[in-house]
């Protein structure tokens, strides 16, 4: 009879994969990930049949974690601008507090290893944000733009804001507010 899988080992493998992706990229061998996790290489494949499956599970884990952090405490009855700022602030705090996760997610996000199914599940984890974007877009200057274009603009502003918050932590709140004001003007 096979031994039950350990959530601790699975989580250790995912955390190790995050660190290794940041330092060595997506081409890093699974043996390096296993060693970083403190498990045998064969054990890694007990939890994830292939490296591609590991990357897809990590992508989902990171997306779900980020989505949960971003939507935490969202004022349901608040005005659209207040809700947007709440989500934006949570997103910026998550990124600054989790630089390895942010960098690993960025690499995974452009990888051909991530399946359409994983991308769809990742988008689903961010459904609350997407609903707010739809509401904001409906009445502003981007109402004719595709959601993909809207997301690209938002992500570009977010990445620039995160970079400045990390580079200048003494003014992180100021950068967060300026980035949000720029985003809000785009929607206006």
C-alpha positions as CSV (number, residue, x, y, z in Angstrom):
1,X,0.0,0.0,0.0
2,X,1.4,3.4,-1.0
3,X,2.1,5.9,1.8
4,X,-0.2,8.9,2.0
5,X,1.2,12.1,0.5
6,X,2.3,14.7,2.9
7,X,1.0,18.3,2.5
8,X,4.2,19.5,4.1
9,X,6.4,17.8,1.5
10,X,4.1,19.0,-1.3
11,X,4.3,22.6,0.0
12,X,8.1,22.3,0.5
13,X,8.5,21.3,-3.1
14,X,6.3,24.2,-4.3
15,X,8.3,26.7,-2.1
16,X,11.6,25.2,-3.4
17,X,10.4,25.4,-7.0
18,X,9.6,29.1,-6.4
19,X,13.1,29.8,-5.1
20,X,14.8,27.8,-7.8
21,X,12.8,29.4,-10.6
22,X,13.8,32.8,-9.3
23,X,17.5,32.0,-9.2
24,X,17.9,29.5,-12.1
25,X,14.9,30.0,-14.3
26,X,12.4,27.5,-15.6
27,X,15.2,25.3,-17.1
28,X,16.5,24.3,-13.7
29,X,16.6,20.5,-13.2
30,X,14.0,18.9,-11.0
31,X,16.9,17.4,-9.0
32,X,17.8,21.0,-7.9
33,X,14.3,21.6,-6.9
34,X,14.1,18.3,-4.9
35,X,17.4,19.0,-3.2
36,X,16.2,22.6,-2.2
37,X,13.0,21.0,-0.9
38,X,14.9,18.4,1.1
39,X,13.3,15.5,-0.7
40,X,14.7,12.8,-3.0
41,X,14.3,13.5,-6.7
42,X,12.0,10.4,-6.9
43,X,9.8,11.9,-4.2
44,X,9.2,15.0,-6.2
45,X,7.6,12.8,-8.9
46,X,5.4,11.2,-6.3
47,X,3.7,14.6,-5.9
48,X,4.0,15.9,-9.5
49,X,4.2,13.4,-12.4
50,X,6.2,15.8,-14.6
51,X,8.0,19.0,-14.3
52,X,5.2,20.6,-16.4
53,X,2.7,19.4,-13.8
54,X,4.8,20.9,-11.1
55,X,5.0,24.2,-12.9
56,X,1.2,24.3,-13.5
57,X,0.4,23.5,-9.9
58,X,2.9,26.2,-8.8
59,X,1.3,28.7,-11.2
60,X,-2.1,27.9,-9.8
61,X,-0.9,28.0,-6.2
62,X,0.7,31.4,-6.7
63,X,-2.3,32.8,-8.6
64,X,-4.8,31.6,-6.0
65,X,-2.6,33.0,-3.1
66,X,-2.3,36.3,-4.8
67,X,-6.0,36.4,-5.7
68,X,-6.9,35.7,-2.1
69,X,-4.6,38.4,-0.8
70,X,-5.8,40.9,-3.3
71,X,-9.5,40.4,-2.5
72,X,-9.1,40.1,1.3
73,X,-11.3,42.5,3.1
74,X,-12.8,44.0,0.0
75,X,-15.5,46.5,1.0
76,X,-18.5,44.9,-0.8
77,X,-20.8,47.9,-0.5
78,X,-18.1,50.5,-1.3
79,X,-17.9,52.8,-4.2
80,X,-16.0,51.5,-7.3
81,X,-13.0,53.8,-6.7
82,X,-12.7,52.7,-3.1
83,X,-12.9,49.0,-4.1
84,X,-10.3,49.5,-6.8
85,X,-7.9,51.2,-4.4
86,X,-8.4,48.4,-1.8
87,X,-7.6,45.8,-4.4
88,X,-4.7,47.8,-5.8
89,X,-3.2,48.3,-2.3
90,X,-3.5,44.7,-1.4
91,X,-1.9,43.6,-4.7
92,X,1.0,46.0,-4.1
93,X,1.5,44.8,-0.5
94,X,1.4,41.1,-1.7
95,X,4.0,41.8,-4.4
96,X,6.4,43.7,-2.1
97,X,6.0,41.1,0.7
98,X,6.5,38.2,-1.6
99,X,9.2,39.2,-4.1
100,X,10.1,35.6,-4.9
101,X,6.5,34.6,-5.6
102,X,6.1,37.7,-7.8
103,X,9.2,36.9,-9.8
104,X,8.4,33.2,-10.2
105,X,4.8,34.0,-11.2
106,X,6.1,36.4,-13.8
107,X,8.3,33.7,-15.3
108,X,5.6,31.1,-15.2
109,X,3.1,33.5,-16.7
110,X,5.1,33.7,-20.0
111,X,6.0,30.0,-20.1
112,X,4.6,27.7,-22.7
113,X,4.6,25.0,-20.0
114,X,1.5,26.6,-18.4
115,X,-1.6,25.0,-20.0
116,X,-4.7,26.8,-21.1
117,X,-6.6,25.0,-18.4
118,X,-4.2,26.3,-15.7
119,X,-4.4,29.8,-17.2
120,X,-8.2,29.6,-17.1
121,X,-8.2,28.4,-13.5
122,X,-5.8,31.2,-12.6
123,X,-8.1,33.8,-14.2
124,X,-11.0,32.3,-12.2
125,X,-9.1,32.9,-9.0
126,X,-9.0,36.5,-10.0
127,X,-12.7,36.7,-10.9
128,X,-13.5,39.4,-8.3
129,X,-10.9,41.7,-9.8
130,X,-12.1,41.0,-13.3
131,X,-15.7,42.0,-12.3
132,X,-14.4,45.3,-10.9
133,X,-12.4,45.9,-14.1
134,X,-15.5,45.2,-16.2
135,X,-17.5,47.8,-14.1
136,X,-14.7,50.3,-14.4
137,X,-14.2,49.8,-18.1
138,X,-18.0,50.0,-18.9
139,X,-18.2,53.8,-18.2
140,X,-14.7,55.0,-19.0
141,X,-12.4,55.7,-21.8
142,X,-11.5,52.0,-22.1
143,X,-15.1,50.8,-22.8
144,X,-14.2,49.9,-26.4
145,X,-10.9,48.2,-25.5
146,X,-10.6,44.4,-25.1
147,X,-10.2,43.1,-21.6
148,X,-6.8,41.8,-22.6
149,X,-5.7,45.3,-23.5
150,X,-7.1,46.6,-20.2
151,X,-5.3,43.9,-18.2
152,X,-2.1,44.7,-20.0
153,X,-2.3,48.4,-19.2
154,X,-3.1,47.6,-15.5
155,X,-0.3,45.0,-15.3
156,X,2.2,47.5,-16.7
157,X,1.3,50.2,-14.2
158,X,1.3,47.6,-11.4
159,X,4.8,46.3,-12.3
160,X,6.2,49.8,-12.5
161,X,4.6,50.7,-9.1
162,X,5.8,47.5,-7.5
163,X,9.4,48.1,-8.8
164,X,9.4,51.6,-7.3
165,X,7.9,50.4,-4.0
166,X,10.7,47.8,-3.7
167,X,13.5,50.3,-4.8
168,X,12.3,53.1,-2.5
169,X,10.6,51.5,0.5
170,X,10.6,54.7,2.5
171,X,8.1,56.1,-0.1
172,X,6.3,52.8,-0.9
173,X,2.9,54.2,0.2
174,X,3.4,57.3,-1.9
175,X,4.3,55.2,-5.0
176,X,1.3,52.9,-4.4
177,X,-1.0,56.0,-4.3
178,X,0.6,57.6,-7.4
179,X,0.4,54.3,-9.3
180,X,-3.3,53.9,-8.4
181,X,-4.1,57.5,-9.4
182,X,-2.5,56.9,-12.8
183,X,-4.6,53.7,-13.2
184,X,-7.8,55.5,-12.2
185,X,-7.2,58.2,-14.7
186,X,-6.8,55.6,-17.4
187,X,-10.2,54.3,-16.5
188,X,-11.8,57.8,-16.3
